[in-house]
Amino acid sequence: MARAKRQLIGKWNNDDGDTVWVYKAGRSFWISYGDGDHLCHPSIRNVSDTKREALIVFNINAPNFVSIG
């Protein structure tokens, strides 16, 4: 089974200049911050859930989402 290619769908950012990039690959979501990439837990089903995952994984609170594309 081939992996789905990741597609950039948006970014979470905050007033401190932190940016968490959000990608979608098939039914999965990926987030990245700095040099780190993270495949989100399967319970993450939409973009708003990736905000919570970014807080847990990268300890970044980024309240502003900007859609790309």
MOSULFEN-V737360 format. One record per pair of residues at least 6 apart in sequence whose ideal C-beta (glycine too) atoms are under 8 Angstrom apart, sorted by the first residue. I is the first residue (numbers start at 1). J is the second residue. D is the distance in whole Angstrom. If there is no record, write none. Layout:
i->I j->J d->D
i->I j->J d->D
//
This chain:
i->3 j->25 d->7
i->3 j->26 d->8
i->4 j->25 d->4
i->4 j->26 d->3
i->4 j->28 d->8
i->5 j->25 d->7
i->6 j->23 d->4
i->6 j->24 d->7
i->6 j->25 d->4
i->6 j->30 d->6
i->7 j->23 d->6
i->7 j->24 d->5
i->7 j->25 d->7
i->8 j->21 d->7
i->8 j->22 d->8
i->8 j->23 d->6
i->8 j->68 d->6
i->8 j->69 d->7
i->9 j->22 d->5
i->9 j->23 d->7
i->9 j->24 d->5
i->9 j->47 d->7
i->9 j->67 d->7
i->9 j->68 d->6
i->9 j->69 d->7
i->10 j->21 d->8
i->10 j->22 d->5
i->10 j->47 d->7
i->10 j->65 d->6
i->10 j->66 d->6
i->10 j->67 d->5
i->10 j->68 d->5
i->11 j->19 d->5
i->11 j->20 d->7
i->11 j->21 d->5
i->11 j->22 d->6
i->11 j->65 d->7
i->11 j->66 d->5
i->11 j->68 d->7
i->12 j->19 d->7
i->12 j->20 d->4
i->12 j->22 d->7
i->12 j->50 d->7
i->12 j->51 d->6
i->12 j->54 d->6
i->12 j->60 d->8
i->12 j->62 d->4
i->12 j->63 d->8
i->12 j->64 d->7
i->12 j->65 d->5
i->13 j->19 d->5
i->13 j->20 d->7
i->13 j->62 d->5
i->13 j->64 d->5
i->13 j->66 d->7
i->14 j->60 d->7
i->14 j->61 d->6
i->14 j->62 d->5
i->14 j->63 d->6
i->14 j->64 d->7
i->18 j->33 d->7
i->18 j->60 d->5
i->18 j->62 d->6
i->19 j->33 d->7
i->19 j->62 d->7
i->20 j->31 d->5
i->20 j->32 d->7
i->20 j->33 d->5
i->20 j->50 d->8
i->20 j->54 d->4
i->20 j->58 d->6
i->20 j->60 d->6
i->20 j->62 d->5
i->21 j->31 d->7
i->21 j->32 d->5
i->21 j->33 d->7
i->22 j->29 d->7
i->22 j->30 d->8
i->22 j->31 d->6
i->22 j->47 d->6
i->22 j->50 d->5
i->22 j->65 d->8
i->23 j->29 d->7
i->23 j->30 d->4
i->23 j->31 d->7
i->23 j->32 d->7
i->24 j->30 d->8
i->28 j->39 d->6
i->28 j->40 d->7
i->28 j->42 d->8
i->29 j->39 d->8
i->29 j->40 d->4
i->29 j->44 d->5
i->29 j->47 d->8
i->29 j->49 d->8
i->29 j->50 d->5
i->29 j->53 d->8
i->30 j->37 d->6
i->30 j->38 d->7
i->30 j->39 d->6
i->30 j->40 d->7
i->31 j->37 d->8
i->31 j->38 d->5
i->31 j->40 d->6
i->31 j->50 d->6
i->31 j->53 d->6
i->31 j->54 d->5
i->31 j->57 d->7
i->31 j->58 d->8
i->32 j->38 d->7
i->33 j->54 d->7
i->33 j->58 d->4
i->33 j->60 d->6
i->34 j->58 d->8
i->36 j->57 d->8
i->36 j->58 d->7
i->38 j->53 d->7
i->38 j->57 d->5
i->38 j->58 d->8
i->40 j->49 d->8
i->40 j->50 d->6
i->40 j->53 d->5
i->41 j->53 d->7
i->43 j->49 d->7
i->44 j->50 d->6
i->44 j->52 d->8
i->44 j->53 d->6
i->47 j->65 d->7
i->48 j->65 d->8
i->51 j->62 d->7
i->51 j->63 d->8
i->51 j->65 d->7
i->54 j->60 d->5
i->54 j->62 d->6
i->55 j->61 d->6
//
